[in-house]
Amino acid sequence: MPRPPSDRFQPAGKRKSRPKTDHRARQPAHEYELEVLPGLEHVAATELAAVPLARDIRGLRFWFPGDPERLTRLRSALAAYRIRTWDVPRPRGLLGHQQLGELTEFLQGVLAVGGQTSFRLGAAGKESVVMQRLAEELENALELPYRPEDGQLLIRLRPETDGPGWEVLARTTPKPLSARPWRVCNMNGGLNATLAYATHKLAGQRDVDRIFNPMCGSGTLLIERDLLGPSDALVGVDLDPAAVACARTNIEAAGRQIEVAQIDALHTGLAARSFDLIVADLPWGDAIGTHGGNAALYPAFLGEMHRLLSRQGRLAVITHEIRLFEGLLTGSTQWNARELLQVASGGHHPKVYLLNRR
Ligand SMILES: C[S@@+](CC[C@H](N)C(=O)[O-])C[C@H]1O[C@@H](n2cnc3c(N)ncnc32)[C@H](O)[C@@H]1O
């Protein structure tokens, strides 16, 4: 049997119907869990705490009786999953007649919101006979094709966190939330958008900031900042004309107006103290740039940003060249620096630093 949601989240009596887009409308509560890049848990928890009606928040797990569409607007999460727990000792138990009926109903609830057109299983041992049986049963019951590699409805199975049963997690959206709709141009070395969001939140968001994004690549940091709210100025540059074209394409797809130019970030010709916030995702020395090149680029970058930053300004830097970067900061007479976070992203473990002029 699946566990029922606790009583206080059940719809109380008959309610007036509300427009579907009103995320504050109470609906039957469901339990959810957010998936995030390891290292961004605290950023996601802060964002989640601001979601109206999210209740019983335990880490990134919570109950929510509002419109699930609201959860698709979370910017720090890779994905949101609806969860249900079954009192079965192993996945085979989900193949029972009653359990399969309940599981189908649970997944239909997710499909009704997410509109996925295929499904896949994400579980240890998904090639096993039991999982294959489950896939076949669900293919029939849901009338949805099973696409083991790229199915849109991602169904994960795992042992219950604090009990003897099994949990089924169903991703609420056909694509991860981190695959932003504005990203129509992909660039090698493009930043995970959830990390871009987190960097801006931790670096501080002020309407009066004049913001510079040197080495903007495909425009991730620019677009994520503009979507957060107004700023006094927002400008990006990149040396590579293909990157500038890519950023412009993405900016247009996002419906934003942000200035991007093909200029060397180290020789912009801009006046001293032009910016209050500089946010940079520097070449990491693998996909983009080389370690040798970075040894020269990084100190030159720090020197020029010191010139461009206002007296009270902030410089946020994302990099995977940790030893090189920290070596430059140790004993620096120009900068005070602190580490904001470190994440695991695409096989890398970049850090984000916040620097202030001494
Ligand atoms: C790690 S990538 C940035 C990726 C970007 N955050 C995104 O999401 O697409 C670094 C970028 O720095 C650019 N770059 C390297 N040296 C530069 C310089 N001196 N001036 C401007 N851009 C530079 C590269 O062309 C590359 O696009």
The ligand as an SDF file (V2000), in Angstrom:
LIG
                    3D

 27 29  0  0  0  0  0  0  0  0999 V2000
   34.4710   28.8310  -19.2310 C   0  0  0  0  0  0  0  0  0  0  0  0
   34.0670   29.7250  -20.6740 S   0  0  0  0  0  0  0  0  0  0  0  0
   32.6430   30.6280  -20.1630 C   0  0  0  0  0  0  0  0  0  0  0  0
   31.4150   29.8140  -20.3220 C   0  0  0  0  0  0  0  0  0  0  0  0
   30.1570   30.5790  -19.9990 C   0  0  0  0  0  0  0  0  0  0  0  0
   29.9990   30.8370  -18.5750 N   0  0  0  0  0  0  0  0  0  0  0  0
   28.9310   29.8700  -20.5480 C   0  0  0  0  0  0  0  0  0  0  0  0
   28.0360   29.5110  -19.7630 O   0  0  0  0  0  0  0  0  0  0  0  0
   28.8830   29.6050  -21.7350 O   0  0  0  0  0  0  0  0  0  0  0  0
   35.3010   30.9440  -20.7530 C   0  0  0  0  0  0  0  0  0  0  0  0
   35.1830   31.9410  -21.8880 C   0  0  0  0  0  0  0  0  0  0  0  0
   36.2480   32.8730  -21.7600 O   0  0  0  0  0  0  0  0  0  0  0  0
   36.5290   33.3800  -23.0490 C   0  0  0  0  0  0  0  0  0  0  0  0
   37.8150   34.1050  -22.9560 N   0  0  0  0  0  0  0  0  0  0  0  0
   39.0460   33.6010  -22.7230 C   0  0  0  0  0  0  0  0  0  0  0  0
   39.9540   34.5940  -22.6510 N   0  0  0  0  0  0  0  0  0  0  0  0
   39.2680   35.7510  -22.8380 C   0  0  0  0  0  0  0  0  0  0  0  0
   39.6360   37.1280  -22.8480 C   0  0  0  0  0  0  0  0  0  0  0  0
   40.9000   37.5090  -22.6730 N   0  0  0  0  0  0  0  0  0  0  0  0
   38.6750   38.0500  -23.0430 N   0  0  0  0  0  0  0  0  0  0  0  0
   37.3940   37.6810  -23.2340 C   0  0  0  0  0  0  0  0  0  0  0  0
   36.9870   36.3910  -23.2320 N   0  0  0  0  0  0  0  0  0  0  0  0
   37.9090   35.4420  -23.0320 C   0  0  0  0  0  0  0  0  0  0  0  0
   36.4770   32.1580  -23.9090 C   0  0  0  0  0  0  0  0  0  0  0  0
   36.2700   32.5090  -25.2690 O   0  0  0  0  0  0  0  0  0  0  0  0
   35.2910   31.4000  -23.2980 C   0  0  0  0  0  0  0  0  0  0  0  0
   34.1020   31.6830  -23.9880 O   0  0  0  0  0  0  0  0  0  0  0  0
  1  2  1  0
  2  3  1  0
  2 10  1  0
  3  4  1  0
  4  5  1  0
  5  6  1  0
  5  7  1  0
  7  8  2  0
  7  9  1  0
 10 11  1  0
 11 12  1  0
 11 26  1  0
 12 13  1  0
 13 14  1  0
 13 24  1  0
 14 15  1  0
 14 23  1  0
 15 16  2  0
 16 17  1  0
 17 18  1  0
 17 23  2  0
 18 19  1  0
 18 20  2  0
 20 21  1  0
 21 22  2  0
 22 23  1  0
 24 25  1  0
 24 26  1  0
 26 27  1  0
M  CHG  2   2   1   9  -1
M  END
$$$$
